[in-house]
Amino acid sequence: MTAEGFLEGRRLQMARGVLLQCIMGGYPPARFYGSDDGDLALTADPQQIHRLPWSSQPRALAICDADELSGESSRLSTRGQLKEVIARYAAHGLAPVVATELEFFVFAPNTDPTQPFQPPLGLDGRREDGHSAFSVSSNSGLRPFFSEVYACMAALGLPRDTFMHEMGVSQFEINLLHGDPLLLADQTFLFKHLLKEVALKHGLTVVCMAKPLAHTPGSSMHIHQSLVESASGRNVFSDEAGEPTAMFRHFIGGLQAGMADFTALFAPNVNSYQRLCHPYASPNNACWSHDNRAAGLRIPASSPVARRVENRLPGADANPYLAIAASLAAGLHGIENELEPTPAIQGEFAVPDSLSLPCTLHAALERLKRSQLAKELFGNEFVEGYVASKTMELTSFFDEITPWERRVLAAQA
């Protein structure tokens, strides 16, 4: 849109079906978004209008809400879904506080998708082989890239907590500062967009797939969650003596009740399950534990004022609005229904069948499609439309024969 049109307040409209566009570009049948495929209004959030610092020409980006022309938020909007969950907490006098940890890979350009990704050439002419995890030194040659990333984050008002080299080859992680869930979802979205754009300027490729490399840890988007009283700001997960509260238990109980139904929201792509089926620090379960990274729900070591629940299921490929909304909605379901969690687990453990989660996209979509809880929390229109769009993506995946199948199965009698 032109700057003049935007500043004049001209309304920008978009077909409803675009909210269900699948990643290949197609759409499910029109019945999932209204047979007329009428328009939505894109309403810019005045707090989320940003001049793009990486652009050589003056450009701006405005994060918008997708609203029906009658004024209410579209049920197909993931940002709208998150705002509705936050409003439900507010009705209880509560405000969620979240933080996201986003992992990603920085690779050399990959022009042939049949070939594996490779890390960039380092300053010594070699490619990283994975020995740089948590190191203070690096020969990757990525300092100019990260210097511009930091500068662009500052220009967009994205405060960062920590940045580090993660376990994978040319894999990195950023921890965004905790705060309002909608703000953190916006910041996570902006950061991923920023990464991609700045990487292109530096001749690099940033990949937020859940599992871009075999035999290498995948990329997560862990969500840290706590609740405070809206009036006082007190963390309601701890009592005056610093002990866990009933609300803390119920929040965990709600997450345990909802994680299997919501797996397709946390792990939305075929590749998501490559990460989860090799669960090194990527637990595919609804167990909870104190500071055990093998549990899907981890309680990090912290002071009572910072007591929180970390949902370790979402991958870096998840929609931050939807993943945060689903996690918080499940927790609120537990609070409203006073659900009790299973006993905490510690050390090495076997996952009970009742706490295991779907391990393929097909199974996850089937579970979501049958979920009365998902339909209650997000509405039939959203659940049915999401399943329809993701089913198209799964069908497209099955339309291709992989190199593994040709290499291993073609010789079979």
C-alpha positions in Angstrom: 0.0 0.0 0.0 1.3 3.5 -0.7 2.3 5.6 2.3 -0.2 8.3 1.2 -3.0 5.8 1.2 -2.1 4.4 4.6 -1.8 7.9 6.2 -5.2 8.9 4.7 -6.7 6.0 6.6 -7.7 4.1 3.4 -9.2 0.7 4.4 -7.2 -2.3 3.1 -9.4 -5.3 2.4 -8.4 -8.9 1.7 -10.4 -12.1 0.8 -11.2 -14.3 3.8 -9.8 -17.3 2.1 -6.2 -15.9 2.3 -6.2 -16.7 6.0 -6.4 -20.4 5.0 -3.9 -20.3 2.2 -1.7 -23.3 2.4 2.1 -23.1 2.2 2.2 -24.2 -1.5 -0.2 -21.4 -2.4 -3.5 -23.2 -2.8 -6.7 -23.0 -0.9 -9.2 -25.5 0.6 -12.8 -25.5 -0.7 -14.6 -22.2 -0.2 -17.0 -23.7 2.3 -14.3 -23.5 4.9 -14.1 -19.7 4.7 -17.5 -18.7 3.4 -18.8 -19.6 0.0 -18.8 -16.0 -1.1 -15.2 -15.6 -0.1 -16.0 -12.1 1.0 -13.5 -9.5 2.2 -11.9 -8.9 5.6 -10.6 -5.5 6.7 -6.9 -5.3 7.7 -6.7 -3.0 10.7 -3.2 -1.8 11.5 -2.1 -2.0 15.2 -0.8 1.5 15.8 1.9 0.1 18.2 3.2 -2.2 15.5 4.0 0.0 12.5 7.7 -0.2 11.8 10.1 1.4 9.3 12.2 -1.4 7.9 15.8 -0.7 8.6 17.2 -3.2 6.2 15.5 -1.8 3.2 17.5 0.4 0.9 14.2 2.2 -0.1 11.8 3.8 2.5 9.4 1.0 3.4 7.3 0.2 6.5 5.5 -2.8 7.8 2.3 -2.7 9.8 1.1 -5.7 11.7 -2.7 -5.9 11.2 -5.7 -7.5 12.8 -8.0 -9.3 10.3 -11.5 -8.1 11.1 -14.9 -8.8 9.6 -16.4 -5.9 7.8 -19.0 -5.8 10.6 -16.2 -5.0 13.0 -15.6 -8.1 15.0 -12.4 -10.1 14.8 -12.3 -12.9 12.2 -12.4 -16.3 13.8 -9.8 -17.4 11.2 -7.3 -14.9 12.5 -4.6 -16.4 14.7 -3.7 -13.0 16.1 -7.4 -12.6 16.9 -7.5 -16.0 18.6 -4.6 -14.9 20.8 -6.3 -11.6 21.7 -9.5 -13.5 22.7 -7.5 -15.9 25.0 -5.9 -12.9 26.7 -9.3 -11.3 27.2 -10.6 -14.5 28.8 -7.8 -14.3 31.3 -8.6 -10.6 32.0 -12.1 -11.6 32.9 -10.6 -13.6 35.7 -8.4 -10.7 36.8 -5.3 -12.4 35.4 -2.7 -11.4 32.8 -0.4 -14.0 31.2 3.3 -13.3 30.9 5.3 -15.2 28.2 8.7 -15.4 26.7 9.8 -17.2 23.6 13.1 -19.0 22.8 13.6 -19.2 19.1 16.2 -21.5 17.4 17.2 -21.2 13.8 19.9 -22.2 11.4 22.1 -20.0 9.2 23.2 -21.7 6.0 24.9 -21.0 2.7 22.5 -20.5 -0.2 20.8 -23.7 -1.2 19.7 -23.6 -4.9 19.1 -27.3 -5.2 16.5 -28.6 -2.7 17.5 -32.2 -3.3 20.9 -31.4 -1.7 21.4 -31.0 2.1 21.9 -27.6 3.6 25.4 -26.5 4.3 26.8 -24.0 6.8 28.5 -20.9 5.3 32.2 -20.8 4.6 34.1 -19.6 7.6 36.9 -17.0 7.8 39.4 -19.9 7.5 37.7 -21.2 4.3 36.1 -24.1 6.0 32.5 -24.9 7.0 31.6 -25.3 10.6 31.3 -29.0 11.7 29.3 -28.5 14.8 31.9 -27.9 17.5 31.0 -24.3 18.2 28.0 -24.9 20.5 28.0 -22.4 23.4 31.5 -21.2 22.4 32.6 -17.6 22.8 34.8 -17.8 19.7 33.7 -18.4 16.1 35.3 -18.5 12.7 32.0 -18.7 10.9 32.3 -15.2 9.4 28.8 -14.4 10.6 29.7 -11.4 12.7 28.7 -8.8 10.0 25.4 -10.6 9.7 24.7 -10.7 13.4 25.8 -7.1 13.8 23.1 -6.0 11.4 20.6 -8.3 13.0 21.3 -6.6 16.4 21.1 -3.1 14.8 17.8 -3.9 13.1 16.4 -5.4 16.3 17.2 -2.1 18.1 15.6 -0.1 15.3 12.4 -2.2 15.5 12.3 -2.0 19.3 12.9 -5.7 19.8 14.7 -6.2 23.1 16.8 -9.3 23.4 17.8 -11.2 26.4 20.5 -13.7 25.3 21.9 -14.9 22.0 23.9 -18.0 21.7 25.2 -20.7 19.3 23.1 -23.8 19.8 23.8 -27.5 19.6 23.4 -27.9 15.8 25.7 -27.0 13.0 25.4 -23.3 12.4 22.4 -23.2 14.7 21.6 -20.3 17.0 19.1 -19.3 19.6 17.6 -16.0 20.8 15.7 -15.5 24.0 13.2 -12.6 23.8 12.4 -10.8 27.0 9.2 -11.8 28.8 6.1 -9.7 28.6 2.6 -9.4 27.2 1.7 -12.4 25.1 0.5 -10.4 22.1 3.6 -8.3 22.1 5.8 -11.3 22.3 4.0 -13.0 19.4 4.4 -9.8 17.4 8.1 -9.6 18.3 8.7 -13.3 17.4 7.0 -12.8 14.0 9.0 -9.6 13.4 12.3 -11.3 14.4 11.8 -14.2 12.0 11.0 -11.8 9.2 14.0 -9.7 10.1 16.3 -12.7 10.1 15.3 -13.8 6.6 15.6 -10.3 5.1 19.0 -9.5 6.7 20.3 -12.9 5.7 19.5 -12.3 2.0 21.5 -9.0 2.2 24.5 -11.0 3.4 24.2 -13.8 0.9 23.0 -16.3 3.5 19.9 -18.4 4.1 18.1 -18.5 7.5 16.0 -21.6 8.0 13.3 -21.9 10.7 12.3 -25.5 9.8 11.9 -27.7 12.8 14.5 -30.2 11.5 16.6 -29.0 8.5 19.5 -31.4 9.1 19.5 -35.1 9.8 21.5 -36.4 12.8 21.4 -32.8 14.3 19.1 -31.3 16.9 16.1 -29.5 15.6 14.9 -26.0 16.2 12.3 -25.2 18.8 10.2 -22.3 19.9 9.9 -22.9 23.7 7.2 -20.9 25.4 7.7 -19.8 29.0 4.4 -18.9 30.7 3.4 -17.4 34.0 0.3 -15.6 35.3 0.1 -12.4 37.4 -2.8 -10.6 39.0 -3.8 -7.8 36.7 -4.1 -5.3 39.6 -1.0 -6.1 41.7 1.3 -7.9 39.2 1.9 -10.7 41.7 2.8 -14.1 40.2 -0.2 -16.3 41.1 1.9 -19.5 40.6 3.6 -18.9 44.0 1.9 -18.2 47.4 3.2 -15.8 50.1 5.5 -18.5 51.5 7.0 -19.0 48.0 5.3 -22.4 47.5 3.4 -23.5 44.3 -0.3 -22.7 44.3 -3.3 -24.6 43.3 -3.6 -22.4 40.2 -0.1 -23.4 39.2 -1.1 -27.1 39.4 -4.3 -26.5 37.5 -2.5 -24.6 34.7 -0.2 -27.6 34.3 -3.2 -30.0 34.4 -4.8 -28.0 31.6 -1.7 -28.2 29.4 -1.6 -31.9 30.0 -5.2 -32.2 29.0 -4.8 -30.2 25.8 -1.3 -30.9 24.4 -2.3 -34.0 22.4 -5.3 -32.3 20.9 -3.2 -29.2 20.1 -0.1 -30.9 18.8 -1.0 -29.9 15.2 -0.9 -26.3 16.3 2.5 -26.6 17.9 3.9 -28.9 15.2 2.2 -27.7 12.0 4.3 -29.3 9.2 5.4 -32.7 8.1 9.0 -31.7 9.0 7.9 -30.9 12.6 7.7 -34.6 13.4 11.3 -35.2 12.2 12.3 -33.1 15.2 9.8 -34.8 17.6 10.6 -38.4 16.6 14.3 -37.8 17.5 13.5 -36.3 20.8 16.9 -35.1 22.0 15.8 -32.1 24.1 12.6 -32.2 21.9 10.2 -34.1 24.0 7.1 -35.4 22.4 5.1 -35.9 25.6 2.8 -34.2 28.1 4.9 -35.1 31.2 5.9 -32.4 33.5 9.0 -32.1 35.6 11.2 -29.7 37.6 14.1 -28.8 35.4 14.1 -31.9 33.3 14.5 -31.2 29.5 13.1 -34.6 28.6 9.7 -33.5 29.8 7.3 -31.7 27.4 6.4 -29.3 30.3 9.5 -28.2 32.3 9.5 -26.0 35.4 12.8 -24.1 35.1 14.8 -23.6 38.3 13.9 -20.1 39.5 12.9 -18.0 42.4 9.2 -18.1 43.5 8.5 -14.7 41.9 9.7 -16.1 38.5 7.9 -19.5 38.8 6.8 -20.4 35.3 5.9 -23.3 33.0 7.9 -23.9 29.8 6.1 -25.6 27.0 8.9 -27.4 25.0 6.7 -28.9 22.3 6.4 -26.0 19.7 9.0 -25.9 16.9 10.6 -22.9 15.3 8.1 -23.5 12.4 5.1 -22.9 14.5 2.9 -19.8 14.1 3.8 -17.8 17.3 0.3 -16.3 17.7 -1.4 -19.7 17.4 1.2 -21.6 19.5 1.0 -19.1 22.4 -2.8 -18.9 22.1 -3.1 -22.7 22.3 -0.7 -23.1 25.2 -2.4 -20.3 27.2 -5.9 -21.6 26.3 -5.0 -25.0 27.6 -3.7 -23.6 30.8 -6.8 -21.5 31.4 -9.0 -24.6 30.7 -7.2 -26.3 33.5 -7.7 -23.4 35.9 -11.4 -23.0 35.1 -12.0 -26.7 35.6 -9.5 -27.2 38.5 -7.7 -30.0 36.6 -5.0 -31.7 38.6 -1.7 -32.8 36.8 -0.1 -36.2 37.1 2.8 -36.5 39.5 6.0 -34.8 38.4 8.7 -37.0 36.9 12.4 -36.8 37.4 15.5 -38.5 35.9 15.0 -41.0 33.1 11.5 -42.1 32.6 9.1 -44.0 30.3 6.3 -41.9 28.9 2.9 -43.3 29.9 0.5 -43.9 27.0 -1.9 -41.3 28.4 0.8 -38.6 28.1 2.2 -39.5 24.7 1.4 -37.2 21.8 0.8 -37.7 18.1 4.0 -38.5 16.2 2.9 -37.7 12.6 1.1 -34.8 11.1 -1.7 -37.1 9.9 -2.3 -38.4 13.5 -2.1 -34.9 14.9 -4.7 -33.5 12.4 -7.0 -36.5 13.1 -6.7 -35.7 16.8 -7.4 -32.0 16.3 -10.3 -32.7 14.0 -12.0 -34.9 16.7 -11.2 -32.5 19.6 -14.2 -31.0 21.3 -11.8 -29.0 23.5 -10.2 -27.3 20.4 -13.6 -26.5 18.9 -14.8 -25.1 22.3 -11.7 -22.9 22.7 -11.1 -21.8 19.0 -14.4 -22.4 17.3 -15.5 -24.9 14.7 -14.7 -22.5 11.8 -11.1 -22.1 12.8 -10.5 -25.8 13.6 -12.2 -27.1 10.4 -10.4 -24.5 8.2 -7.0 -25.2 9.8 -7.4 -28.9 9.3 -8.5 -28.5 5.7 -5.5 -26.3 4.9 -3.0 -28.6 6.6 -4.5 -31.7 5.0 -3.8 -30.1 1.6 -0.2 -29.7 2.6 0.0 -33.3 3.8 -1.5 -34.5 0.5 1.0 -32.5 -1.4 3.9 -34.1 0.5 2.5 -37.6 -0.2 2.4 -36.6 -3.9 6.2 -36.8 -4.0 8.5 -39.8 -3.8 11.5 -39.1 -1.6 15.2 -39.9 -2.4 15.1 -42.4 0.6 12.3 -44.4 -1.1 14.2 -44.5 -4.4 17.5 -45.3 -2.8 16.3 -48.0 -0.3 13.1 -49.5 -1.8 13.8 -49.6 -5.5 16.2 -52.6 -5.1 13.6 -54.7 -3.1 12.2 -57.7 -4.9 
